[in-house]
Amino acid sequence: MGRRYDALFADLEARGEGAFVPFLMLGDPSPQVSLEVVRAVVGAGADALELGVPFSDPVADGPTIQASHARALRGGADVASAIEQVRAIRAEFPDLPIGMLIYGNVAFARGVDRFYADFGPEGAGADSVLLPDVPVRESAPFVAAAEAAGVDPVFIAPARADERTLERVAACSRGYVYAVSRDGVTGAERSSQTLGLSEAVASIRRFGGPPVLLGFGISTPGHVADALAAGAAGAITGSAITAIVDRHVSSGGDGGRARVEDVGALTREVSAYVASMKAATRR
């Protein structure tokens, strides 16, 4: 477990860089377009991927990513198609760390053991799974099932968490820890902040946890630089990239499938954005 993440963080440290990890919604607005976006972000320098599986009640997400869930679902996305997309991405990028962000009900509905097996190294090929609505205090059955399937369980270090919570997060997480920069939901609509992050990073390290990536509200190169200055190993951006997709989507109307008229224009804009964010990780 953790082989790809360990290799990534060791390589970045040797080069004096932090990690930039984009979040992308599988199937938004279609499997074909989302695969082109994956190729664009990897080509522009993304160090790893965090991939979402569309869900009808994404309680941790703000309006931008909620809309991407809805578009993907209207386009026919489901868990089975997400697994096939991950499998295709893994085949194309065999060394790239792939993390999944999936809501807990998906795991429950599929059966926890089957869920991790299907997404893990012997299935689709993902390296890690983060269930944003499963707190670390409820983590025992998920950690056991993840480790049995060779999957790194990832947990959130909440903003201004107490040391007992951070100790549990450090003990239960593999691959990396997802540190939340502020209260609330995802979204570039509210700017990030690194208040208290340096203390959280120090606590995770003290308790022997994996590298820390900062998320929620990371939308500018300045946010990435702030995250690294606070001690994080890198940053995760979701809503800002999803907003680019949104700008290129034409509505299907009457609840129909959305589409992108100019995929090349979309991927060029995504590439330019990711390149600027990755440049900020070079210290």
N, C-alpha and C positions, 0 to 999 in steps of 0.2 A: 504493500500500500504506500501511496505517496511518492512513488518513484519519479513520476513526471514533475510533480511540484518540487520535490527535493532538488532535482536536476535544474529546474528553472531558477529557483531562488539562489542556488549556488552559482550558477552562471551569471545571473544579474549582479550578484554581490561582487564577483570577480571583475565585472565590467564597470562597477560603480553606478549601476542603474537601479531604479525601482521598476516595479511591474505595472503595466497598464492592462486592465482586463475589461473589455466591453461586455455588457449584458445585451443579449439579443433574444427576441421572442421567436421560437420555432413556429413556422407556418404563417408568419405575419408578412404580407397579407396572403402569401401562398408558399408552399414548400420550395418552389423553384426560386422565387425572389429571395426568400430568407437564406437559401444556400448561396446565392450571389452576394448577399450582404456579408455572410460569413467569410467568403473568399476575399472580399474587399477589406475587411478589418484585419484579417491575418496578413494580407499583402502589405497593408499600411503599417504593420509593426506590432499588432496586438500580441502580448506575451502569453495569454491564455484566453479561454472563453468561459463565460457564464451564460448558460442557455436556459430559457424559461419554457415551461410546458403550459399551454393555455388552460385556464381554469375559470370557472364562472363567477367565483367570489374571491378575487385577489385582495384580501384585506390589508396587506402590507404595502400595496402599491397606490400611488397617486393617479390622477386622471390620465396622464399620458400613457403609462404602461397599462392601466386598465383598458384603455382603448385598443391597445395592441392585442391583449387577451381576446377582446370581443371580435376584432377583425379576423384573427386566426380561427376562432370558433365558427364564425359565419362562413369561413372558407372551407370548413369541414375538418379542421385539425382535431385530433384526439390523441390519446396516449400512445396508441399503436403507431400512428404516423410520426409522432415525436421520436419514438424509439428508432424507427427506420431512418429518420433524418440524422439522429446522433450517430447511428451506424455508418451512414454515408460520410459524415464529417470526419469521423475517426479514420475511416479508410483513406481519406484524402490527406489528412494531417496526422500521421501516426505518432508523432512526438509531442504534439501540442496538448498541454493540460486542458481538460474539458470538465467544467463543473456544471451541475444542474441546480437550478432553483425551482423547487416544485412545492406546491402546497400539500399539507399533511393529509387532506382528505383523499388525494390521489393515491397516496401510499396505503391508506386504510382500505379504499375501495378495491385496490388491486390485490391486497394482502401484502403485509410488510416484507416478508421474506421474498416473495415473487417480485415485488417492486424493485428491491435492490438488485436482485439477480438479473432482472431484465435490463436495467440501466447500467449495470456494472461492467467490469472488464471482460467477463465471460459472455456478456450480452451485447448491449449497444456499444460499450467501450468508454463510458464516462468514468472519470477519476473520482469525483466527489459529488455529494448531494447535500444541499442546504434546504431544510424545511423551515421557512421563515415564521410559520405560525406554531412551531413546536419549540417551547422554551427548554433550556438545558435541564431544568429540574424534572422534566418529563421525558428525558432522552434515553433512558436505559434500554428499552426494547428496540429503539431505532439504531442506537450504537451497536448493539449486539447483531442485529440483522445486517447492518452495513458492513461491519467487520467480517462477518461470515461470508459475504459476497465479494470481499476485496475492495470495498468502496470506502473512501475517506468521508466520515461524517463531519460536516462543518456547522458550527453554531455561531449565533450572533452575540457579540459583546455589546450590550445596550449602552446608549449614552449615559454617562455618569453612574454606571453600575457599581454596586458595592463589591468589596474584595471577595466575598464568598461566591458571588455569581461569577466573577472573573476567574476564580480558581476552578470552578466547575467547567466553564467554557474552555479554559486551557487544557484541562484534563480530558475532556471529551472530544475536542476537535482534532482532526488530522488534516494535513495538507496546508490549511491556512485557517485563520480566524477572521470572520467578517465583523469589523468594528463599525458600528453605526455612529455617524458623526453628530447626529441630533435626534431629538424626539420626532415622532410623526411617521409619515409614509414616504415612499420614494418620490423623487421629483425634482427636476431642475427649477420648478416654479419657486421653490424656497432654497436659498443659498445654503451651501454647506458651512460648517464651522468645525474647527479643530479644538475647541475649548475642552480641556480634560482628556484629549486623546493621548497626549504624551504620558499621562499617568496610567491610562488604561494599557498602553503598549508596554510600559515598564512592568505592570502587574502581570500581564500575560507572560512576559519573558521570565519574570521571577518564579512563576508557577510552572515553567517548563513548556509553555504552549508553542504552537507553530507560528510562522510569520503572520503578521496582521495586515489585512487589506482594508482600506477605508471606503465605505460606500454611503449611499443616500445623499443626494444633492450635489454630487461631484459633477460639475459641468464645464469647467474652464481649466486651462493649463495652470492657472494660479492655484486652483483647488488642489491639483495634483502635487504641485511644489509644496504647498502647505502641509499636505498629508505626509510627504517624505520628511519634511523638516520636523514634524511632530514625532517621528520615529516609525511610521508605518512602512511596510515593505513595498507598498504600492497602493493603487486606487482602482475602484470599480465604478464604471459609468454606465447607466442604463437609460434614463429618461431622455438625456440629450440626444443620444443616438436614435432612440425610438421616435423622438420628435422629427428628426430628419426623414425617417421612413414615412411618418405621417404627412409631411409636406408633399411627398411625391405620390401619395395614394389618392386615387379617384374613388369616390363612394360608389358602391354597387347599387344604392338606392333601394328603398323598401326592404331593408335588411338583407340585401343581396351581397354577393362577394365583392370585396374591394379589389382593385387592381392597380398596377403601376404602369403608366404609359411609356415612360422612358427609364428603363432600368439602368442604363448607362449613366444618366444624370444622377440618379440616386446613389449608385456605387461611387461615383467620383466625389460627391459631396461627403459621403461617409468616409471615404479614404482620406480626404483632406483633413477632416476633423480628427480622425484617429491618429494621423501622423502628427498633428499639433499636440495632442494629448501625450503621445508617446515621447515626443521631444522634451516635454517637461519632466520626464523621469530621469533624464541624463544629468546627473549632478555635477 
